[in-house]
Amino acid sequence: MDTHDATEKRALLNGYKHKRATQGRAEGNITTNQFIPMGLSLSTWLHSRTTKHPSSPSSLFCSLAVPTSSRLQVILNSSPVPPGDSRSRWSSVHSSPHFVLSASREEATRIPVELSSDGVRAEKGVKDGLHVWEVTWKPDHRGSHAVLGVSRQSCPLQASGYNVLVGAESQSWGWELQSNQLWHDRQSHGAYPKSQLSPTGQDVPIAPFPIPERILMVLDADAGTLGFVVDGHYLGVAFKSLPRDVELFPAVSSVRGGACIRLRYLNGATRDPPALTALCGLLIRRHLGKQRRNQVDKLPLPLALQCFLLSSH
């Protein structure tokens, strides 16, 4: 480290110590007359703040949520990629003729056609990594056989009659939103999410659950799994043992005339573990909560870390 860097580091450290001491006197929760490790100081400060701001009531899906990996947590708590990403487009080639795409190709609308099941795939698929897409599909635009999932490029996208299309082949996997049933290789694989014992010791209501307009689809191509996030809660793995090193595409199928379905790619990650800074930022933001994320400047952290927290979300 050269003289300039050392001087800058000392200045930053002195500024941090002064800021921490000032906040300690103001808050009365952190002892400042002796050295306290930053992690302990931060933990104490966050705990005292969190107890004063109880969380908001949880949705029905809270009792169905399962723990998530650190990779997924980092993605879900990161800023999405800018709008207009090519991975947010429906394919104009791999689409039923009964689907009409918007100019940006981010929105697909099924025209009214009787006795037809129609599907559309994303323009780009993935072979590796962990990826999250947002699918916006209003409940009153679904009707029966409204399916969301993934498929290989060779799967059919139009069939006569009213059927589940995504999940009707051995190379497609779909979640039928109205009945909550999982479909693969023309067979139902049970309801998703699965009912489980709630913290109160009572079973939560059984499916079908009313699925809201906004759904996040989580494809882990490295692990070969597909799952979904609803109301901010990860509902666990819906499908496992998906083929590895094979390009998989987000896909939907519908039988309802006027169904409008919007796709947006949010973010992704490689199979490498998340960076330590990302994990620290995740923990800090989680304790702050959505209501207090504008109070990063009040944290007992160096200015450099404050800037990181602000820029990474």
SEKEZA-210354 format. One record per residue: x, y, z of N, C-alpha, C in turn. Coordinates in steps of 0.1 Angstrom, whole numbers, plus 2048, in hexadecimal, padded with zeros to 3 digits. Example, Ala and Ser with C-alpha at 12.3 -4.5 7.8 and 13.67 -1.06 7.14 Angstrom:
<atoms>
8847C784E87B7D384E8847DF84E/8807EA8478897F584788180084F/
</atoms>
This chain:
<atoms>
8087F480080080080080980C800/8078167F780F8227F680A82C801/81283780280F84180C80184780A/7FE84A7FE7F18507FB7E58477FF/7E683A7FC7DB8318007DA83080F/7E682F8167E682E8247E083A82B/7E38468267DD85382B7CE853829/7CA84F81D7BB84E81A7B4844823/7BA8398257B482F82D7B383483C/7BD83B8417BD84084F7B284B850/7B18538467A785D846799857846/79784D83E78A84683D78784084B/79183985178F83385E78C83D869/793848869790853873782858871/77E85A86477185F862766855867/76984886476083E86975F83E878/76A83E87F76A83E88E76284A893/76485688D75D86289274E860890/74B85B88473C85988173684E88A/73E84488D73883989673783F8A4/7408478A973F84D8B67348568B7/73285E8AD7268688AD7198608AD/7188568A570C84E8A57098478B2/7148428B871383B8C470D8448CF/7128518D070C85A8DA6FE85D8D7/6FA85E8CA6ED8628C66E38568C9/6E784A8C66DE83F8C76DE8398D5/6E983A8DD6EA8358EA6EA8268EA/6EC81F8DF6EC8118DE6F980B8DB/7038128D871080D8D571B8148DD/72380C8E472D8118ED7398168E4/73D8228E77488288DE75482B8E6/7558288F376182B8FA76B8208FA/7688158F277180B8F076F8058E2/7797FE8DD7787F98CF76E7ED8CF/7657EE8C575B7E38C375C7DF8B4/75E7D28B275E7CD8A47527D289C/7557D588F74A7DB88773E7D2886/7407C58857357BC88372C7BC890/7327BC89C72B7BC8A87237C98A9/72A7D48A67247E18A77187E289E/71A7DD89270F7DE8887037D588C/7077C98916FC7C08956F47C68A1/6FB7CC8AA6F37D28B66EA7DE8B1/6F07E68A86E87F18A36DC7EC89B/6DE7E28926D37DD88A6C87D6893/6CC7CF89D6C37C88A66BA7D28AD/6C07DD8B26B87E78BA6AE7EE8B0/6B27F08A46A97F789A69E7ED896/6A17E18936977D888E68C7D6898/68F7D58A56857D38AF67B7DF8AF/67F7EA8AA6767F68AA66D7F689E/6707EE8946697EE8876647E0884/6597DB8896557CE8866517CC878/6537C08726517BE8646427BE861/63F7C08546317C185062B7B3850/61E7B28506177A585061B79D843/61E79084562278883A616783832/61977F82560F77A81D60D76B820/60376581960175781B60D74E818/61575380E62074C80962C74C813/62B75481D63675482763874782E/62C74083162D73383863172882E/63272B821636721818644723813/64B72E817658731813662727818/66D72581167871C815685725814/68F72081C69C72881C6A272880E/6A973380B6AF7357FE6BE7357FF/6C57317F46D37327F46D87407F4/6E57427F86EB74F7F86EB7557EA/6EE74D7E06EE7517D26E17587CF/6D67517D26C97567CE6C57627D7/6C97627E36C676E7EC6CD77A7E6/6D97797E26E07847DD6D978A7D0/6D57817C76CE7857BB6C178C7BE/6B97867C76AC78C7CA6AD7997D1/6B979C7D76BB7A97DE6C47B27D7/6C67AF7CA6CE7B87C16C67C07B8/6CB7CA7B36C47D27A86C27CA79C/6B77CA7956B57C37896BD7C977E/6C07C17736C77C67686BE7D1761/6C47DA75A6BD7E57536B27DF74A/6A77E774969C7E27406A17E1732/69B7D972A69F7D771C6A97CC71A/6AD7C57246B77BA7236B17B0719/6BA7AA7116B57A17066AF79470D/6B37917196AD78572069F788725/69A79472368C79772768279671B/68679171067E791704678783701/66C7836FC6667776F766B7756E9/66B7696E46707666D76657686CC/66976F6C265F7706B765F7646AE/66975B6AF66A74F6A76647436AF/6677426BC6627376C465673B6CB/64B73D6C463F7426C963373C6C1/6287396C761C7356C06177416B7/61173E6AC60C7496A36017516AA/5FC74B6B55F17526BC5F575B6C7/60375D6C86087676D160D7736C9/60A77F6CD60F78B6C76187926D1/6247966CC62E79C6D562E7AB6D4/6317B26DF6337C06DE63F7C46D7/6417D16D464C7D66CD65A7D26D3/65A7D36E16667CF6E86677C06EA/65D7B96E765C7AA6E865D7A66F7/65A7AF70065A7AC70E64C7A7713/6427A970A6347A670D62F79D702/62879370662178A6FD613789700/60A78B6F65FC78B6F75F57806EE/5EE7776F45E776D6ED5DA7726E7/5D87716DA5CC7756D35C176B6D6/5B476F6D65A97666D95A875C6CE/5AB74F6D15A97446C85A47386D0/5997326CB5937276D259A71A6CF/5997116D959F7046D95AD7036D4/5B570B6DB5C370C6D75CB70F6E4/5D67076E65E070A6F15EC7106EA/5F171B6F05FC7226E96077266F3/6137266EE61E7296F66287326F0/6317376F863C7406F364873E6FC/65473E6F666073D6FE66874A6FE/67174B70767A7577076847566FC/6897626F86927626ED6A075C6F0/6A475D6FD6B17587016AF74E70C/6B674370C6B67397166C373971E/6C57317286D17307306D5721731/6E271F7326E87127346EE710742/6F271B7486F971A7556F572775D/6F972676A6F67327726E9731779/6E773B7826DA73C7896D3749784/6C774877F6C07537796B275577E/6AE76277E6A076678369A76E779/68E76A77568577276C678776774/67378277066678677565C78476A/65177D76E64677C76463A78376A/63478C76262879376661C78E75E/61378876560778275F5FB783768/5F278C7645E778F76D5DE78376F/5D978177B5D177577D5C4774774/5BE7807715B27807695B677E75A/5C277D7575C777A7495CC76C747/5C97637515CE7567505C474B74C/5B974A7525AF74074F5B5732753/5B172874C5B671A74F5C3718747/5CB70F74B5D770A7445E1716742/5E271E74C5EC72974B5F9724751/60372274960F71B74E61C72374C/62472375663172A75663C720759/64772175265271775565D71974B/66470E74867070E73F66E703735/6757047296756F97206816FA717/6846EF71068E6EF7066896F56F9/6916F86F068D6FF6E46856F76DB/6856EA6DC67E6E16D366F6DE6D7/66B6E36E265D6E06E76536E76DF/6476E16DC63D6E76D46376F36DC/6316FC6D462C7096D961D70B6D5/6177016CF6097026CB6036F46CB/5F76F36D05F06E66CF5E16E86CF/5D96DF6C95CB6E06C85C56DD6D6/5BA6E46D95B36E16E65B96EA6F1/5B36E86FD5B86EF7085C06E6711/5CD6E87115D66DF7185E26E771F/5E86E07285F56E572D6006E2723/6066ED71E6106EC71461E6EB719/6226F572262F6F472862E6EA733/6356DF7326346D373B62E6C7734/62A6C97276246BE72062E6B5719/63B6B971A6466B17146506AD71E/6596A471A6636A072466E6AA725/66E6B571C6786BF71D6726CD721/6676CC7286616D972D65B6D673B/65B6E17436576E075164F6ED754/6426EB7596396F675A6316F6767/62E70176C625703778618709773/60D7027756007077715FB70F77C/5F971C7795F77267845E972578A/5DF7217825D17207885CF715792/5D570978E5D36FD7975DF6FB7A0/5EA70379D5F77017A45FE6F47A1/5FA6ED7976006E079460D6E178C/6166D878F6236D87876216CD77C/6266D17706256C87656326C575E/6346B975B6406B575363E6A774D/6416A774064069A738631695738/62869F73761969C736614697743/61B69874E61669375B61669E765/60C69D76E60C6A67796156A1784/61D6AA78A6266A67946236AC7A2/6166AE7A46116B37B06106C27B1/60B6C77BC6096D57BE6166DC7C2/6176E97BF6226F27C361C7007C5/61F7067D16287017DB6216F67E4/6296EE7EA6246E37F36206E9800/6146E48066106E881361A6E281D/61D6EA8276266E58326226EA83F/6286E584A6246E98576286F785A/61F70085E62270E86162970E86F/62F71A87363571B88062C71988C/61F71B88961571A89461170B896/61670288E6136F488F6076F0887/6016F987F5F66F68775FA6F5868/5F36ED8615F56EC8535F06F984C/5F86FE8435F370A83B5E8705831/5E070E82C5D67098225DC702816/5D56F88115DA6F18065D86F87F9/5DF6F47EF5DE6FA7E15D06F77DC/5CB6FF7D25D370A7CB5D37177D3/5DE71E7D25DF72B7D75DD7357CC/5D77417CF5D674B7C55E47517C2/5E974F7B65F77547B35F57637AE/5FD76C7B35FB77A7AF60177D7A2/60078979E60478D79061378B78D/61B78E79762978E79563078279B/63777A79363D76E79764C76E792/65576A79B66376979766675A795/66C75778A67074A78667F748788/68373E79069173C79469672F78D/69F7317846A572577D6B4724781/6B77197876C571678B6CA70C781/6D07107766D570776C6E06FE771/6E870377A6F36FB7806EE6F0788/6E46F27906DE6E87996D36E0792/6CE6E57876C36DE7806B66DF787/6B36EB78C6A66ED79469F6F978F/6926F979168970478D680707799/67E71379D6767177A86707257A6/66772A7AF6607367AD66073E7BA/65F74B7B865E7557C465175C7C2/64875C7CC63B7627CC63A76B7D8/6367787D76357817E26427837EA/64D7817E365A7837EA65E7767F1/65776B7F065B75F7F765E7547ED/66A74E7EF66E7437E66677367EB/6607307E26587247E565F7177E3/66B7177E167370B7E06747067D2/67B6FA7D067D6F47C36706ED7BE/66C6F17B36606EB7AC6646DF7A4/66F6E079D6746D57956836D4797/6886C87976966C579869A6BB78D/6A76B978C6AD6B07826AA6B5774/6A96C27726A96C87656B66C575E/6B66C37516C36C07496CD6CB74B/6DA6C674D6E56D074E6EB6D3740/6F16DE7406F86E27336EF6E2727/6E36E47296D96E571F6D26F2720/6D06F97146C97067146BA704718/6B670B7226A870C7276A371A726/69671B72169072871F68472A728/68273672D67573973466A73772A/65F73272E65472F72564773072C/63C73472462F73472A62572F71F/61A72A72460F72671B60272A720/5F872D7175EB73271B5E172E712/5D472E7165C972B70E5BF73770E/5C27417155B974C7175BC75870D/5B175C7065B27676FD5B5774704/5BE77C7005C27887065CC787711/5D077B7155DA77971F5E778171B/5EB78A7245F779272260278E72C/60D78A72861878573062578C72E/62A79273863679A73764279373E/64E79373765A78D73B66579773E/66C79674967779E74C682796753/68E79674E69A79075469F79975F/6A079476B6A479C7776B379C779/6B979077B6C778F77E6CB78077E/6D877E77F6DD77177F6EB770786/6F07647886FD76278E704756789/71175578971874978671873F791/71E73478F71E72A79A72872D7A5/7307387A473973C7AE7327417BA/7377407C67317457D27307547D1/72675A7D77257697D773176F7DE/73477C7DA73F7837E073B7867EF/7457877F774378A80573C798807/7407A17FF7397AE80072A7AD7FD/7277A57F37197A37F071179D7FB/71779380271178C80D70F796819/71979E81B7187A882670D7B2823/70D7B78177027C08136F47BA814/6F37AD8116E67A78126E27A6820/6EB7A38296E77A28376E37AF83D/6EA7BA83A6E77C783F6DA7CC839/6D77CA82C6CB7CF8276BF7C782C/6C17BA82F6B67B28356B27B7843/6BC7BB84B6B97C08586B37CE858/6B77D584E6B17E384C6A27E2849/69F7D88406917D783B68F7E2830/6847E08286817E981D67E7F7822/6787F882D67480583267F80E836/68B80883969681083E6A2810836/6A180C82A6AD80B8216B281881D/6AB82381F6AF83081D6B7836828/6BA82D8336C183283E6CF82C83F/6D48288336E28228336EC82C838/6EA8398366F484383B6F584384A/6EB83D8516EB83E8606F2831866/6F682885D6FC81C86270A81F867/70F81887171D81A87672781286D/72781786073081185673981B84F/74481784A74C820842744825836/74883183274183782774282F81A/74D82881974F81F80D74581480D/74280E81873880481972A809817/72881581C71A81B81A71881E80B/7228228047218247F671E8177EF/72580C7F37227FF7ED7147FB7EF/70F7FC7FB7017F87FE6F78007F5/6FA80D7F46F18157EC6F18127DD/6FD80F7D86FF80C7CA6FB7FE7C6/6FB7F57CF6F87E77CC6EA7E47CD/6E17ED7D16D37EA7D16CB7F57CA/
</atoms>
